[in-house]
Amino acid sequence: MSEREMYEKMKARLAHVVPDVELRYKAKLADEILRLKRERNAVILAHNYMEPALYYSVPDFTGDSLELSRKAAQTDRDVIVFCGVKFMAETAKILNPGKTVLLPSEKGGCSLAQAITADDVRALKKRFPGIPVVTYVNTYADVKAETDVCCTSSNAAKVVPSLKTDRVIFLPDEYLARNVANELRWPIVFPSRGENPPATGPWMIGWHGRCEVHERFIPADVENARRQFPDVVVLAHPECSPEVVAASDFSGSTMAMVRYVQESKAKRYVLLTECSMGDNIAAENPGKEMVRICSIRCPHMNEITLEDTLNALKLNRYVIDVPEDIRARALKAVERMIEIG
């Protein structure tokens, strides 16, 4: 594909989302990235939160954490460029120890991943011996290594019942844990806040981690959107609070939101998630309106640009490594997550 062809491709999708002068500049970068991708036998994976010019140009695959984990497990390319955050690139390395995994951002942090350590998990396992640990994929490799099974926002409600137990430690996202507990009708307690589980019956142990984007949405956002646009359909990510989820019309992972908008006949939507995703869905569904009450960008996802992706391939940066003893233990939890689907 030539630079001109790339520009026309991006223009057809993004003309009503991205200014033309930016499209021309980004098309040039994308053309060079594709050339380097071929030379290095690389695959590019991009999370749904990437900026539209990146999302609709160079990735081989786009999706949520679960979908991209599947693609990482299946690739036969020599190099994986992960346009996301560090825990996602680590997951790709866990699944592909012999491949080069590159993260375009030097830090690629995540408030959830930073909310818990492997020592925290070990302490909980010591306090509640024999209780299986479910860890959200938004965690670092050493935490996954202490885990029985990982989950994503799209399969968490399947993963917990798969353990065939009525007592689970679910880490580290407080709101996702509360939403899953509500769905299962289990009580949930937070030992880090001095709470103890009931003596009998099912229960879930939670943690106090939160996504710095999704915790900012409140029920008043839903009320205000409905007041101004009575026909609006409100979609909330499960990392939002249970109160926000309850006030919404639908709650699901980023891929579930994408499918919902594609399949729904409604004309107007509010997405309570990282706002760049609204632009990406709007680009794919030009006849449907994304109400712009969301202005919250993940500061870590926002670090990933086409310029960074180009430099990742050109300069072989930033290389993700996972110590083999940690990788081997984490692999079991990640593979089980993918198997559950």
C-alpha positions as CSV (number, residue, x, y, z in Angstrom):
1,M,0.0,0.0,0.0
2,S,1.4,3.4,-1.0
3,E,1.3,6.5,1.2
4,R,-1.4,7.9,-1.1
5,E,-3.5,4.7,-0.7
6,M,-3.0,4.8,3.0
7,Y,-4.2,8.4,3.1
8,E,-7.3,7.5,1.1
9,K,-8.0,4.6,3.3
10,M,-7.8,6.7,6.5
11,K,-9.7,9.5,4.9
12,A,-12.6,7.2,4.0
13,R,-12.9,6.1,7.6
14,L,-11.8,9.2,9.6
15,A,-12.6,12.3,7.6
16,H,-15.4,13.2,10.1
17,V,-13.2,12.4,13.1
18,V,-9.6,13.6,12.3
19,P,-8.6,16.8,10.5
20,D,-7.3,16.4,6.9
21,V,-3.9,17.9,7.6
22,E,-3.4,15.4,10.4
23,L,-4.5,12.5,8.2
24,R,-1.9,13.4,5.6
25,Y,0.9,13.5,8.2
26,K,-0.3,10.3,9.9
27,A,-0.6,8.5,6.6
28,K,3.1,9.1,5.9
29,L,4.0,7.6,9.3
30,A,1.7,4.7,8.8
31,D,3.2,3.9,5.4
32,E,6.7,3.8,6.9
33,I,5.5,1.6,9.8
34,L,4.0,-0.9,7.3
35,R,7.3,-1.1,5.4
36,L,9.2,-1.8,8.6
37,K,6.6,-4.3,9.8
38,R,7.2,-6.3,6.6
39,E,11.0,-6.1,6.9
40,R,11.0,-7.3,10.5
41,N,8.2,-9.9,10.1
42,A,6.2,-8.1,12.8
43,V,2.6,-8.2,13.9
44,I,1.0,-5.1,15.4
45,L,-1.7,-5.5,18.1
46,A,-3.7,-2.4,19.2
47,H,-6.1,-2.0,22.0
48,N,-9.5,-0.4,21.5
49,Y,-8.3,2.7,23.4
50,M,-5.8,3.7,20.7
51,E,-6.2,7.0,18.9
52,P,-8.2,6.7,15.7
53,A,-5.3,7.5,13.3
54,L,-3.4,4.6,14.8
55,Y,-6.4,2.3,15.3
56,Y,-7.5,2.5,11.7
57,S,-4.1,2.3,9.9
58,V,-1.3,-0.1,11.0
59,P,-2.7,-2.8,13.3
60,D,-3.1,-6.4,12.2
61,F,-5.5,-6.9,15.0
62,T,-7.5,-4.7,17.3
63,G,-9.6,-5.6,20.3
64,D,-9.8,-5.9,24.1
65,S,-7.4,-7.6,26.4
66,L,-8.9,-11.1,25.8
67,E,-9.1,-10.8,22.1
68,L,-5.5,-9.5,21.8
69,S,-4.3,-12.3,24.1
70,R,-5.8,-14.8,21.8
71,K,-4.1,-13.2,18.8
72,A,-0.7,-13.0,20.6
73,A,-1.0,-16.7,21.4
74,Q,-1.6,-17.6,17.7
75,T,0.9,-15.4,15.9
76,D,3.9,-16.9,14.0
77,R,5.6,-13.5,13.5
78,D,9.1,-12.8,14.9
79,V,8.2,-9.5,16.5
80,I,5.1,-8.4,18.4
81,V,4.5,-4.7,18.7
82,F,1.8,-4.1,21.3
83,C,0.1,-0.8,21.1
84,G,-1.3,-0.8,24.7
85,V,0.1,-0.7,28.1
86,K,2.9,-2.7,29.8
87,F,0.8,-5.5,31.4
88,M,-0.7,-6.3,27.9
89,A,2.8,-6.5,26.4
90,E,3.9,-8.7,29.3
91,T,1.0,-11.0,28.6
92,A,2.1,-11.3,25.0
93,K,5.6,-12.2,26.2
94,I,4.2,-14.8,28.6
95,L,2.6,-16.5,25.7
96,N,5.5,-16.0,23.3
97,P,8.8,-16.4,25.2
98,G,10.9,-16.9,22.0
99,K,9.6,-13.7,20.3
100,T,10.6,-10.1,20.6
101,V,7.8,-8.1,22.2
102,L,8.0,-4.3,21.9
103,L,6.0,-1.7,23.8
104,P,6.0,1.7,22.0
105,S,5.8,3.6,25.4
106,E,8.7,3.5,27.8
107,K,6.4,3.3,30.9
108,G,2.9,2.2,29.7
109,G,1.6,2.2,33.2
110,C,-1.9,1.3,34.6
111,S,-3.5,2.4,37.8
112,L,-5.0,-1.1,38.3
113,A,-1.7,-3.0,37.7
114,Q,0.0,-0.6,40.1
115,A,-2.6,-1.2,42.8
116,I,-1.4,-4.6,43.9
117,T,1.9,-6.4,44.2
118,A,2.9,-10.1,44.3
119,D,3.6,-9.7,48.1
120,D,0.0,-8.5,48.5
121,V,-1.3,-11.6,46.8
122,R,0.9,-13.9,48.9
123,A,-0.3,-12.2,52.1
124,L,-3.9,-12.8,51.1
125,K,-3.2,-16.4,50.2
126,K,-1.6,-16.9,53.6
127,R,-4.5,-15.4,55.4
128,F,-7.1,-17.3,53.3
129,P,-5.4,-20.6,52.6
130,G,-6.9,-22.8,49.9
131,I,-9.1,-20.1,48.4
132,P,-8.5,-19.8,44.6
133,V,-7.2,-16.5,43.3
134,V,-8.8,-14.8,40.2
135,T,-6.7,-12.0,38.9
136,Y,-7.8,-9.4,36.4
137,V,-5.5,-9.4,33.4
138,N,-4.8,-5.8,34.2
139,T,-1.9,-6.8,36.4
140,Y,1.8,-7.3,36.1
141,A,3.4,-10.7,35.4
142,D,4.6,-11.3,39.0
143,V,1.1,-10.9,40.2
144,K,-0.3,-13.3,37.6
145,A,2.3,-15.8,38.7
146,E,0.6,-16.0,42.1
147,T,-2.8,-16.6,40.5
148,D,-4.9,-19.6,39.8
149,V,-6.6,-18.0,36.7
150,C,-6.7,-14.7,35.0
151,C,-9.8,-13.0,33.7
152,T,-10.8,-10.0,31.6
153,S,-13.8,-7.8,31.9
154,S,-15.5,-9.8,29.2
155,N,-15.2,-13.2,30.8
156,A,-14.9,-12.5,34.6
157,A,-18.5,-13.7,35.2
158,K,-17.6,-17.0,33.5
159,V,-14.2,-17.5,35.1
160,V,-15.4,-17.4,38.8
161,P,-18.1,-20.1,38.3
162,S,-15.5,-22.2,36.4
163,L,-13.6,-22.7,39.6
164,K,-16.5,-24.8,41.1
165,T,-16.3,-23.1,44.5
166,D,-18.3,-20.5,46.4
167,R,-15.3,-18.7,47.8
168,V,-12.9,-16.7,45.7
169,I,-10.2,-14.0,46.0
170,F,-10.8,-11.5,43.1
171,L,-8.1,-9.0,42.4
172,P,-7.4,-6.1,42.1
173,D,-10.3,-4.1,40.6
174,E,-12.8,-3.1,43.3
175,Y,-15.6,-2.2,40.9
176,L,-15.2,-5.2,38.6
177,A,-15.2,-7.4,41.7
178,R,-18.3,-5.8,43.0
179,N,-20.1,-6.1,39.7
180,V,-19.3,-9.8,39.4
181,A,-20.3,-10.4,43.0
182,N,-23.6,-8.6,42.3
183,E,-24.2,-10.8,39.3
184,L,-23.4,-14.0,41.3
185,R,-25.4,-12.6,44.3
186,W,-22.4,-13.2,46.6
187,P,-21.3,-10.9,49.4
188,I,-18.0,-9.2,49.0
189,V,-15.6,-8.0,51.6
190,F,-12.3,-6.1,51.6
191,P,-9.8,-7.2,54.1
192,S,-7.5,-4.3,53.2
193,R,-10.3,-2.1,54.8
194,G,-10.6,-4.3,57.9
195,E,-13.6,-6.3,56.7
196,N,-13.9,-10.0,57.3
197,P,-15.9,-12.7,55.3
198,P,-19.1,-14.2,56.7
199,A,-18.7,-17.5,58.6
200,T,-21.0,-19.4,56.3
201,G,-22.2,-19.2,52.7
202,P,-20.5,-17.9,49.6
203,W,-18.2,-14.9,49.6
204,M,-15.7,-13.0,47.5
205,I,-12.5,-11.3,48.8
206,G,-11.9,-8.0,46.9
207,W,-9.1,-5.5,46.7
208,H,-9.1,-1.7,46.6
209,G,-7.7,-1.1,43.1
210,R,-9.6,1.2,40.7
211,C,-9.1,2.3,37.1
212,E,-8.3,6.1,37.2
213,V,-10.5,6.6,34.1
214,H,-13.6,4.6,35.0
215,E,-13.8,5.6,38.6
216,R,-14.5,9.2,37.5
217,F,-17.9,8.3,36.0
218,I,-20.8,8.8,38.4
219,P,-24.6,8.2,38.2
220,A,-25.2,11.9,37.6
221,D,-23.4,11.5,34.3
222,V,-26.0,9.0,33.2
223,E,-28.8,11.2,34.6
224,N,-27.5,14.3,32.7
225,A,-27.2,12.4,29.5
226,R,-30.7,11.1,29.6
227,R,-32.1,14.5,30.6
228,Q,-30.5,16.1,27.5
229,F,-31.0,13.2,25.1
230,P,-34.0,11.1,26.2
231,D,-33.4,8.5,23.5
232,V,-29.7,7.9,24.4
233,V,-28.4,4.4,25.1
234,V,-25.9,4.3,27.9
235,L,-23.1,1.7,27.8
236,A,-20.8,1.4,30.8
237,H,-17.6,-0.6,31.2
238,P,-17.6,-3.1,34.2
239,E,-14.7,-1.1,35.7
240,C,-17.3,1.6,36.5
241,S,-19.0,1.5,39.9
242,P,-22.0,-0.7,40.4
243,E,-24.1,2.4,40.8
244,V,-23.1,3.6,37.3
245,V,-23.5,0.1,35.8
246,A,-27.0,-0.2,37.4
247,A,-28.0,3.2,35.9
248,S,-26.8,2.2,32.4
249,D,-28.6,0.2,29.7
250,F,-25.7,-2.2,29.0
251,S,-22.4,-3.1,30.7
252,G,-19.6,-5.0,29.0
253,S,-16.0,-5.1,27.8
254,T,-14.8,-2.8,25.1
255,M,-15.4,-5.4,22.4
256,A,-18.9,-6.1,23.8
257,M,-19.6,-2.3,23.5
258,V,-18.3,-2.4,19.9
259,R,-20.6,-5.2,19.0
260,Y,-23.6,-3.7,20.8
261,V,-23.4,-0.5,18.8
262,Q,-22.9,-2.4,15.6
263,E,-25.9,-4.6,16.2
264,S,-28.2,-2.0,17.9
265,K,-30.7,0.0,15.9
266,A,-30.5,3.0,18.3
267,K,-29.1,6.2,16.8
268,R,-27.5,7.8,19.9
269,Y,-25.1,6.4,22.5
270,V,-23.1,7.4,25.5
271,L,-19.9,5.3,26.2
272,L,-18.7,5.4,29.8
273,T,-15.2,4.4,29.1
274,E,-11.9,5.8,27.7
275,C,-13.0,8.5,25.3
276,S,-10.8,7.7,22.3
277,M,-12.9,4.5,21.9
278,G,-15.9,6.7,21.2
279,D,-14.1,8.2,18.3
280,N,-13.1,4.7,17.0
281,I,-16.7,3.5,17.2
282,A,-18.0,6.7,15.6
283,A,-15.6,6.2,12.7
284,E,-17.0,2.7,12.1
285,N,-20.6,3.7,12.5
286,P,-21.1,7.0,10.8
287,G,-24.9,6.9,11.0
288,K,-24.8,6.6,14.8
289,E,-24.0,9.5,17.2
290,M,-21.6,9.2,20.1
291,V,-22.7,11.8,22.7
292,R,-19.6,13.7,23.8
293,I,-20.0,13.7,27.5
294,C,-16.8,11.8,27.8
295,S,-13.5,13.7,27.8
296,I,-11.5,11.3,29.9
297,R,-8.4,9.9,28.2
298,C,-6.2,7.2,29.8
299,P,-2.9,9.0,30.3
300,H,-1.0,5.8,29.7
301,M,-2.9,4.7,26.5
302,N,-2.5,8.3,25.3
303,E,1.3,7.9,25.3
304,I,1.0,5.4,22.4
305,T,1.1,7.2,19.0
306,L,2.1,6.4,15.4
307,E,5.4,8.1,16.0
308,D,6.1,5.9,19.0
309,T,5.0,2.8,17.0
310,L,7.4,3.8,14.2
311,N,10.3,4.2,16.6
312,A,9.5,0.9,18.3
313,L,10.2,-0.9,15.0
314,K,13.0,1.4,13.9
315,L,14.9,1.4,17.2
316,N,13.8,-2.0,18.6
317,R,12.3,-0.3,21.7
318,Y,11.0,-0.9,24.3
319,V,11.8,-4.6,24.7
320,I,9.6,-6.5,27.2
321,D,11.2,-9.3,29.2
322,V,9.6,-11.5,31.8
323,P,11.9,-13.7,34.0
324,E,11.4,-17.3,33.1
325,D,10.4,-18.5,36.6
326,I,7.6,-15.9,36.7
327,R,6.6,-16.4,33.1
328,A,6.2,-20.1,33.5
329,R,3.9,-19.7,36.5
330,A,1.9,-16.8,35.0
331,L,1.4,-18.8,31.8
332,K,-0.9,-21.3,33.5
333,A,-3.2,-18.6,34.7
334,V,-3.2,-16.8,31.3
335,E,-3.8,-20.0,29.3
336,R,-6.7,-21.0,31.5
337,M,-8.2,-17.5,30.9
338,I,-8.0,-18.0,27.1
339,E,-9.3,-21.5,27.3
340,I,-12.4,-20.3,29.2
341,G,-12.9,-17.6,26.6
